[in-house]
Amino acid sequence: VKSQKCLGIEIDDKLNWGNHIDKFCKKAGPGIGAIRRLKPFVTRESLETMYKAMVQPYFDYCSPLWDTCGKTLKDKMQRFQNHEARVITGSKYEVRSTEIIEKLNWPSLETRCRRAK
């Protein structure tokens, strides 16, 4: 068996989280698209609420388990969160991602995983 999915977590035969992270990005992607399309019509607070309802649960589900993945995969997920923060705030790429995350008062992905443990 190359990989196995159990309770929404996909693990391969080498205990690599790459497939799980890739599927996470595919599942959470439509939530980002919906937020982007609704942005002109709703307030930033509403966009944040939508993010917390449609995207954030994918970050939180079993995060203590996949927190053991390598730095490359963690960085991929952090970039995903940073992108969503840019969409919500409308910030340009000249603004640092850490500033945007702080402005939204969101903890970093690493902090969220530590709290979940």
C-alpha positions, -999 to 999 in steps of 0.1 A, spaced: 0 0 0 15 33 -11 -7 55 10 -37 52 33 -64 76 43 -79 72 77 -102 97 94 -93 124 69 -56 120 72 -35 106 44 -2 90 53 21 72 29 43 42 35 72 64 45 51 84 70 54 114 47 28 142 50 32 155 14 0 139 1 -20 151 31 -7 187 27 -14 187 -10 -50 175 -5 -54 201 23 -45 228 -2 -70 214 -28 -98 212 -2 -93 246 13 -88 263 -21 -125 267 -29 -130 285 4 -103 310 -7 -120 314 -40 -154 321 -24 -138 347 -1 -121 364 -30 -154 366 -50 -173 380 -21 -147 405 -10 -162 435 -29 -196 429 -13 -189 422 24 -169 437 53 -135 425 63 -150 411 95 -173 390 74 -144 378 53 -125 368 85 -156 349 98 -159 331 65 -122 322 67 -126 309 102 -156 288 91 -144 275 57 -106 274 57 -93 274 93 -108 240 102 -85 224 76 -55 239 94 -67 227 128 -79 192 122 -53 168 136 -26 195 135 -6 179 164 -1 149 141 9 166 109 30 191 128 57 166 126 61 172 89 92 188 76 100 225 73 92 226 35 56 213 41 51 236 71 62 266 50 38 256 22 9 257 47 21 290 62 23 305 27 -13 293 22 -24 311 53 -4 342 43 -21 342 9 -55 341 25 -46 370 48 -35 390 18 -68 383 1 -88 394 32 -69 426 38 -62 435 2 -26 440 11 0 443 -17 31 421 -19 53 450 -7 38 444 28 54 416 48 32 386 56 41 387 93 27 423 95 -5 412 78 -9 382 102 -3 405 132 -27 431 119 -54 404 117 -44 392 151 -40 356 138 -14 333 155 11 318 131 6 282 120 34 270 143 18 287 173 -16 272 165 0 237 164 18 242 197 -15 253 214 -33 222 200 -8 198 216 
